[in-house]
Amino acid sequence: MYEIYTANTKTEKRLNDYIKARNDIKRKLERLKTNPRKELDAHPLHGKLKEEWSCWLGSNIRMIYIIDDRNKKIVVEAVGSHKIY
């Protein structure tokens, strides 16, 4: 199982705000820990974000993250609306 980390304090605060506002997001993050490439409609990004992945946390909430298989880490780079791309 993977562990979830945030890239910076701004992203951590934003993610925590979403978790507080929506009960389902915490459950979705737990699912993501089991398989970060298959859960929550996860998909690899392209172009300048080609090393990163994206998934849906809610109707208008997306999360961009990096998967570190060696250390079993998911590093959240950004969370928010589609504008985060």
C-alpha positions as CSV (number, residue, x, y, z in Angstrom):
1,M,0.0,0.0,0.0
2,Y,1.2,3.5,-0.8
3,E,1.3,6.5,1.5
4,I,0.1,9.9,0.5
5,Y,2.3,13.0,0.9
6,T,1.9,16.6,-0.3
7,A,4.6,18.5,-2.2
8,N,4.1,21.7,-0.2
9,T,2.1,23.3,2.6
10,K,-0.3,25.1,0.2
11,T,-1.3,21.8,-1.4
12,E,-1.6,20.2,2.0
13,K,-3.9,22.9,3.3
14,R,-6.0,22.8,0.2
15,L,-6.3,19.0,0.3
16,N,-7.3,19.1,4.0
17,D,-9.9,21.7,3.2
18,Y,-11.5,19.5,0.6
19,I,-11.4,16.5,3.0
20,K,-13.2,18.5,5.7
21,A,-15.8,19.8,3.2
22,R,-16.5,16.4,1.7
23,N,-16.6,13.1,3.6
24,D,-16.2,11.0,0.5
25,I,-12.8,12.4,-0.4
26,K,-11.0,10.6,2.5
27,R,-12.5,7.3,1.4
28,K,-11.4,8.0,-2.2
29,L,-7.8,8.7,-1.1
30,E,-7.8,5.4,0.8
31,R,-8.8,3.6,-2.4
32,L,-6.0,5.5,-4.3
33,K,-3.4,4.1,-1.8
34,T,-4.2,0.6,-3.0
35,N,-3.6,1.2,-6.7
36,P,-2.7,4.7,-7.7
37,R,-2.8,3.9,-11.4
38,K,-6.3,2.2,-11.6
39,E,-8.5,3.9,-8.9
40,L,-10.6,7.1,-9.3
41,D,-10.2,7.2,-13.1
42,A,-6.5,7.8,-12.7
43,H,-4.6,8.6,-15.9
44,P,-1.1,9.7,-16.9
45,L,-0.7,13.2,-18.0
46,H,1.2,14.4,-21.1
47,G,3.4,17.2,-22.3
48,K,5.1,19.2,-19.5
49,L,3.3,17.1,-16.9
50,K,4.2,13.7,-18.5
51,E,5.8,12.3,-15.3
52,E,2.6,13.0,-13.3
53,W,-0.9,11.4,-12.9
54,S,-4.3,12.9,-12.4
55,C,-7.5,11.6,-10.9
56,W,-11.0,12.8,-9.9
57,L,-11.8,13.4,-6.2
58,G,-15.2,14.9,-7.0
59,S,-17.3,16.5,-9.7
60,N,-15.0,19.5,-10.1
61,I,-12.0,18.4,-7.9
62,R,-8.9,17.0,-9.6
63,M,-5.7,15.9,-8.1
64,I,-2.3,15.8,-9.8
65,Y,0.3,13.5,-8.3
66,I,3.6,11.7,-8.8
67,I,3.9,7.9,-8.1
68,D,7.1,6.8,-6.4
69,D,7.0,3.0,-6.7
70,R,10.3,2.4,-5.1
71,N,9.3,4.1,-1.8
72,K,5.5,3.4,-2.2
73,K,4.7,7.1,-2.1
74,I,2.0,9.2,-3.8
75,V,3.1,12.9,-3.8
76,V,0.3,15.3,-4.4
77,E,1.5,18.2,-6.5
78,A,-1.8,20.1,-6.9
79,V,-5.5,19.8,-6.1
80,G,-8.4,21.9,-7.3
81,S,-10.5,22.5,-10.4
82,H,-9.5,21.8,-14.0
83,K,-7.4,25.1,-13.8
84,I,-4.6,23.2,-11.9
85,Y,-3.4,21.9,-15.3
